Amino acid sequence: MADTRTINREDNIFATLASKGKPIKALMGQNFSGISEVIKTICSYTDDFRGLAQLNIRNQSQGWSINMLLRIDTKPQPQLQTEPEPPHDGLQYRFAF
């Protein structure tokens, strides 16, 4: 059976992230486009937490809630700074000797 839970931008959403029964972060608001955006938003506030957490999302406007387990791992690393590409003319590179 397909999950028919949807989130509309005007829905009142409450989300709580907890680990071992202790709250890590809670948020409430509107203007979420879907469940994945709620997950992304609440996980962005987890600071240095790593491990398993339980997420409860409640859509007050539509009258449903969902619980799920999340494995929160490392944060995305900033992109590495690469050396600038040497100047080139058309298809040929120019290297200084």
Rosetta constraint file for C-alpha pairs under 8 A:
AtomPair CA 5 CA 64 HARMONIC 7.60 0.50
AtomPair CA 6 CA 34 HARMONIC 6.54 0.50
AtomPair CA 6 CA 35 HARMONIC 7.47 0.50
AtomPair CA 7 CA 11 HARMONIC 6.46 0.50
AtomPair CA 7 CA 32 HARMONIC 6.91 0.50
AtomPair CA 7 CA 33 HARMONIC 6.20 0.50
AtomPair CA 7 CA 34 HARMONIC 4.99 0.50
AtomPair CA 7 CA 35 HARMONIC 6.78 0.50
AtomPair CA 7 CA 59 HARMONIC 7.39 0.50
AtomPair CA 8 CA 31 HARMONIC 7.44 0.50
AtomPair CA 8 CA 32 HARMONIC 6.87 0.50
AtomPair CA 8 CA 33 HARMONIC 6.08 0.50
AtomPair CA 8 CA 34 HARMONIC 7.10 0.50
AtomPair CA 9 CA 30 HARMONIC 5.99 0.50
AtomPair CA 9 CA 31 HARMONIC 4.06 0.50
AtomPair CA 9 CA 32 HARMONIC 5.17 0.50
AtomPair CA 9 CA 33 HARMONIC 5.64 0.50
AtomPair CA 10 CA 30 HARMONIC 5.65 0.50
AtomPair CA 10 CA 31 HARMONIC 5.88 0.50
AtomPair CA 10 CA 32 HARMONIC 7.99 0.50
AtomPair CA 11 CA 30 HARMONIC 5.70 0.50
AtomPair CA 11 CA 31 HARMONIC 7.34 0.50
AtomPair CA 11 CA 32 HARMONIC 7.95 0.50
AtomPair CA 11 CA 59 HARMONIC 6.66 0.50
AtomPair CA 11 CA 60 HARMONIC 7.13 0.50
AtomPair CA 11 CA 61 HARMONIC 5.24 0.50
AtomPair CA 11 CA 62 HARMONIC 7.43 0.50
AtomPair CA 12 CA 28 HARMONIC 7.23 0.50
AtomPair CA 12 CA 29 HARMONIC 5.78 0.50
AtomPair CA 12 CA 30 HARMONIC 5.27 0.50
AtomPair CA 12 CA 59 HARMONIC 5.93 0.50
AtomPair CA 12 CA 60 HARMONIC 5.45 0.50
AtomPair CA 12 CA 61 HARMONIC 5.59 0.50
AtomPair CA 13 CA 28 HARMONIC 5.42 0.50
AtomPair CA 13 CA 29 HARMONIC 5.41 0.50
AtomPair CA 13 CA 30 HARMONIC 6.08 0.50
AtomPair CA 13 CA 57 HARMONIC 7.04 0.50
AtomPair CA 13 CA 58 HARMONIC 5.75 0.50
AtomPair CA 13 CA 59 HARMONIC 4.79 0.50
AtomPair CA 13 CA 60 HARMONIC 6.21 0.50
AtomPair CA 13 CA 61 HARMONIC 7.80 0.50
AtomPair CA 14 CA 26 HARMONIC 7.50 0.50
AtomPair CA 14 CA 27 HARMONIC 5.88 0.50
AtomPair CA 14 CA 28 HARMONIC 4.36 0.50
AtomPair CA 14 CA 29 HARMONIC 6.79 0.50
AtomPair CA 14 CA 57 HARMONIC 5.82 0.50
AtomPair CA 14 CA 58 HARMONIC 5.08 0.50
AtomPair CA 14 CA 59 HARMONIC 6.56 0.50
AtomPair CA 14 CA 60 HARMONIC 7.47 0.50
AtomPair CA 15 CA 26 HARMONIC 5.61 0.50
AtomPair CA 15 CA 27 HARMONIC 5.33 0.50
AtomPair CA 15 CA 28 HARMONIC 6.27 0.50
AtomPair CA 15 CA 38 HARMONIC 7.59 0.50
AtomPair CA 15 CA 42 HARMONIC 7.68 0.50
AtomPair CA 15 CA 55 HARMONIC 7.00 0.50
AtomPair CA 15 CA 56 HARMONIC 5.51 0.50
AtomPair CA 15 CA 57 HARMONIC 4.38 0.50
AtomPair CA 15 CA 58 HARMONIC 6.21 0.50
AtomPair CA 16 CA 23 HARMONIC 7.04 0.50
AtomPair CA 16 CA 24 HARMONIC 7.72 0.50
AtomPair CA 16 CA 25 HARMONIC 5.96 0.50
AtomPair CA 16 CA 26 HARMONIC 4.30 0.50
AtomPair CA 16 CA 27 HARMONIC 6.54 0.50
AtomPair CA 16 CA 55 HARMONIC 5.70 0.50
AtomPair CA 16 CA 56 HARMONIC 5.27 0.50
AtomPair CA 16 CA 57 HARMONIC 6.68 0.50
AtomPair CA 17 CA 23 HARMONIC 5.98 0.50
AtomPair CA 17 CA 24 HARMONIC 5.52 0.50
AtomPair CA 17 CA 25 HARMONIC 5.27 0.50
AtomPair CA 17 CA 26 HARMONIC 6.18 0.50
AtomPair CA 17 CA 42 HARMONIC 7.47 0.50
AtomPair CA 17 CA 53 HARMONIC 6.42 0.50
AtomPair CA 17 CA 54 HARMONIC 5.68 0.50
AtomPair CA 17 CA 55 HARMONIC 4.53 0.50
AtomPair CA 17 CA 56 HARMONIC 6.58 0.50
AtomPair CA 18 CA 22 HARMONIC 5.27 0.50
AtomPair CA 18 CA 23 HARMONIC 4.14 0.50
AtomPair CA 18 CA 24 HARMONIC 5.04 0.50
AtomPair CA 18 CA 25 HARMONIC 7.01 0.50
AtomPair CA 18 CA 53 HARMONIC 5.43 0.50
AtomPair CA 18 CA 54 HARMONIC 5.27 0.50
AtomPair CA 18 CA 55 HARMONIC 6.54 0.50
AtomPair CA 19 CA 23 HARMONIC 6.49 0.50
AtomPair CA 19 CA 24 HARMONIC 6.80 0.50
AtomPair CA 19 CA 52 HARMONIC 6.62 0.50
AtomPair CA 19 CA 53 HARMONIC 4.57 0.50
AtomPair CA 19 CA 54 HARMONIC 6.18 0.50
AtomPair CA 20 CA 53 HARMONIC 7.57 0.50
AtomPair CA 24 CA 46 HARMONIC 6.94 0.50
AtomPair CA 25 CA 42 HARMONIC 7.00 0.50
AtomPair CA 25 CA 45 HARMONIC 7.13 0.50
AtomPair CA 25 CA 46 HARMONIC 6.90 0.50
AtomPair CA 26 CA 42 HARMONIC 7.44 0.50
AtomPair CA 27 CA 42 HARMONIC 7.08 0.50
AtomPair CA 32 CA 37 HARMONIC 6.17 0.50
AtomPair CA 32 CA 38 HARMONIC 6.50 0.50
AtomPair CA 33 CA 37 HARMONIC 6.31 0.50
AtomPair CA 34 CA 38 HARMONIC 6.69 0.50
AtomPair CA 35 CA 39 HARMONIC 6.30 0.50
AtomPair CA 36 CA 40 HARMONIC 6.09 0.50
AtomPair CA 37 CA 41 HARMONIC 6.01 0.50
AtomPair CA 38 CA 42 HARMONIC 6.16 0.50
AtomPair CA 39 CA 43 HARMONIC 6.02 0.50
AtomPair CA 40 CA 44 HARMONIC 6.18 0.50
AtomPair CA 41 CA 45 HARMONIC 7.08 0.50
AtomPair CA 42 CA 46 HARMONIC 7.08 0.50
AtomPair CA 43 CA 72 HARMONIC 7.74 0.50
AtomPair CA 49 CA 72 HARMONIC 7.31 0.50
AtomPair CA 50 CA 71 HARMONIC 7.70 0.50
AtomPair CA 50 CA 72 HARMONIC 5.25 0.50
AtomPair CA 50 CA 73 HARMONIC 5.23 0.50
AtomPair CA 50 CA 74 HARMONIC 7.05 0.50
AtomPair CA 51 CA 71 HARMONIC 5.61 0.50
AtomPair CA 51 CA 72 HARMONIC 5.27 0.50
AtomPair CA 51 CA 73 HARMONIC 6.42 0.50
AtomPair CA 52 CA 69 HARMONIC 6.79 0.50
AtomPair CA 52 CA 70 HARMONIC 5.67 0.50
AtomPair CA 52 CA 71 HARMONIC 4.58 0.50
AtomPair CA 52 CA 72 HARMONIC 6.21 0.50
AtomPair CA 53 CA 69 HARMONIC 5.73 0.50
AtomPair CA 53 CA 70 HARMONIC 5.28 0.50
AtomPair CA 53 CA 71 HARMONIC 6.43 0.50
AtomPair CA 53 CA 72 HARMONIC 7.28 0.50
AtomPair CA 54 CA 67 HARMONIC 6.96 0.50
AtomPair CA 54 CA 68 HARMONIC 5.76 0.50
AtomPair CA 54 CA 69 HARMONIC 4.56 0.50
AtomPair CA 54 CA 70 HARMONIC 6.16 0.50
AtomPair CA 55 CA 67 HARMONIC 5.62 0.50
AtomPair CA 55 CA 68 HARMONIC 5.28 0.50
AtomPair CA 55 CA 69 HARMONIC 6.10 0.50
AtomPair CA 55 CA 70 HARMONIC 6.95 0.50
AtomPair CA 56 CA 65 HARMONIC 6.99 0.50
AtomPair CA 56 CA 66 HARMONIC 5.72 0.50
AtomPair CA 56 CA 67 HARMONIC 4.49 0.50
AtomPair CA 56 CA 68 HARMONIC 6.61 0.50
AtomPair CA 57 CA 65 HARMONIC 5.49 0.50
AtomPair CA 57 CA 66 HARMONIC 5.37 0.50
AtomPair CA 57 CA 67 HARMONIC 6.53 0.50
AtomPair CA 58 CA 63 HARMONIC 7.59 0.50
AtomPair CA 58 CA 64 HARMONIC 5.95 0.50
AtomPair CA 58 CA 65 HARMONIC 4.09 0.50
AtomPair CA 58 CA 66 HARMONIC 6.52 0.50
AtomPair CA 59 CA 63 HARMONIC 5.77 0.50
AtomPair CA 59 CA 64 HARMONIC 5.43 0.50
AtomPair CA 59 CA 65 HARMONIC 5.98 0.50
AtomPair CA 60 CA 64 HARMONIC 6.85 0.50
AtomPair CA 86 CA 93 HARMONIC 6.87 0.50
AtomPair CA 86 CA 94 HARMONIC 7.00 0.50
AtomPair CA 86 CA 95 HARMONIC 7.07 0.50
AtomPair CA 87 CA 93 HARMONIC 6.22 0.50
AtomPair CA 87 CA 94 HARMONIC 6.01 0.50
AtomPair CA 87 CA 95 HARMONIC 7.80 0.50
AtomPair CA 88 CA 92 HARMONIC 5.61 0.50
AtomPair CA 88 CA 93 HARMONIC 4.09 0.50
AtomPair CA 88 CA 94 HARMONIC 5.43 0.50
AtomPair CA 89 CA 93 HARMONIC 6.24 0.50
AtomPair CA 89 CA 94 HARMONIC 7.30 0.50
